[in-house]
Amino acid sequence: MCLGRSVSFRYVASVPFDVPADTPFTALTGDSGPVGQWTTNFHLALMVVDPYTYESSWILDTAVRILRDFAAADCRCSFLVTGPAEDARQFLGPFVDEFMVFVDPDRLAVKGMELEQLPAFVHLNVNNEIEGKAEGWNPEEWRDVAENLATVMGWQRPNLPHTADPKPFPGTPALG
């Protein structure tokens, strides 16, 4: 449900672009380092969510389903939560034990990835390049990101959209 707002989405996939090498990624465990530390051997499949918005809560089940589909592929299935560790734990609940979780309370990683709307689905490769990203919830755009990730991983793409997925909706401002 769009609640009177116009639906607009932003999708990038055709030309990978670099995330600045010094972009900080901080794991829920407290381990912190530049983006390259996390992509040395594996691509990142990132679900970027804002724990303070309805829109990110609406997509949580879909995001978990997509990450579970890629869990055995050669990528790190992860959440990036734009809040501190306590808020990430509260928002994600038991999923913090199932997936790698990054926290970004200052939204430095969000800025480094040039995100404009959340939630977002981002495919970050081992060269710190974004191969695909979809912002807001547009099932066809998320399917394109998943399809590219599946191709690169030699994996099967998850079924998108699924009957349990919400209707398309715009995201909220990524920088708060």
N, C-alpha and C positions, 0 to 999 in steps of 0.2 A: 504494500500500500504506500503510495507516494505522499499522502497527506497534503495535497495541493501544490507540491513543488514540481517543477518540470524535471523530467528524467534526463540527465546527461551523464555520459560515461567517457572514460579515456582509456584507450587500449594502445599499447606499443608492443610490437613484436618483430617487425620487419628488419630493423637495424639495431643490433645490440649496442648499448652504450655503457661506458665505464662508470662504475661507482667509485668515487675518490678513494684511493688506497688507505687513507687515514680515517675513513669513516668507522666510528666505534660501534662494535657489537658487544653487548653485555649479556651473558647467559644468566638465567634465573639463579644459577648456582653461585654467581658472583664473578665467575671467570670473565675477563674482559680483554679485548684486543681488537686490532683493526680487522676489517672485513676479510682480508686475505687469510687471516688465521683460521677462519671458519670454512673457507672454500679451497683449502689446499688440495684435498683429494676428492671432494664431493660437491656437487651442485647443491644449492639450497632451494627448496620449495617452501616459500614463506607465505603464511597467511598473516597479513598485517591488520591488526584490529585495535580499536580504541575502546578501552573498557568502560568508558563513560557515555557511550552512545547506544541508542536502541539499534541503529543500523548494524553495528558490529555484533550485537547479540542475536539479531535475526539470522545472520549468516553462519553462526557458530556450528550448528549441526552439519551444514553443507561443507564447511571448511574441514571439519573433522573427517567426514566421509571421504573427501578428496585426499587428504593426507594419509588416511588409512590405506587407500588404494595404492599409494606410492611408497608405503612403509618398507617394503622389501626391495625396492629399486635402489640403485646406487646414487641416492640423493639423501640429503638430510631434510626430513619433514619437520617443519618448524613453525612456531608462532612468533611473531614480533608484536609485543604489546606496548602501546604508548602510555605506559604508566610505570610506577615503581613495582618492585617484586611483590609486595603485599597485595596490591590491586590485581596484578597478573594472576596470582594464586586464587584470589576470590573470583575473578571473572572466568578463568578456565577450569577451576575445580579439579576434578580427577584427571583432566587432560594434561596437567603439568607433569604427571608421572608417565604419560604415554608418549609425549612428544618433546623435542628440544624446544625450549622457550627462551626467547631473548626479551629483555626489557629495554625500553627507550623513552624514559620519562622526559627527557629534554628534546626528543624527536630529532636527534642528530642523524640517526640512520634513515629516518623518513626523509629528511632533507637531502641526504646523500643519494637516495634512490629517486629523488625528484617526484615523490608522490604528492598528488593534489587532493585525492579523496580516499577515505577509508570506509569500509574495509577494502583491502586490495589483495590480489594474488600475484606474487612475484616469483619469477624463475631467474635465479642468479647463478651464473656458471662459475667454473673454477678460475676463470680469468677476471673475476669481479665485474663481469658484464651482465647487464639485465637483458636476457633473451626474450622475455615476455613479461608483461604486467597488465593486469586489468584492474580498474578502479571503480568503486561502486559495485553493485551487483547486477551484471548483465550476463546471463547464463551462456550466451554464445561467445562472448569475449573470454570468460573464464574457461570455456571449453577449448578455445584456441590456445590459451596458455597451457592447459593440461595436455592438449594434443602435441604441442611442440616439446614439452617436457617428456612425454611418453616416447616420442620419436627419438630424442637424444638419449634417453635411458634404455631404449629397446624394450619398452614396457607397453602395456595396454592402457589406453586412455580411460579414465572413469566415465561413467554415464552422466552426461550433463546436457540439458537439465534433467533432474530427477523429479518424479511426481511430488516428493516431499519438500522440494526446494521452494523458497519464497518467490513471489512475483518480483520482477526486476524493480530496483529502486536505486536512486542516486546515493552516493556516499556523502559523508560529512567532511568538512575541511580537514585535511591531513595534519596541518600544523596547529590545529586546535582552535 
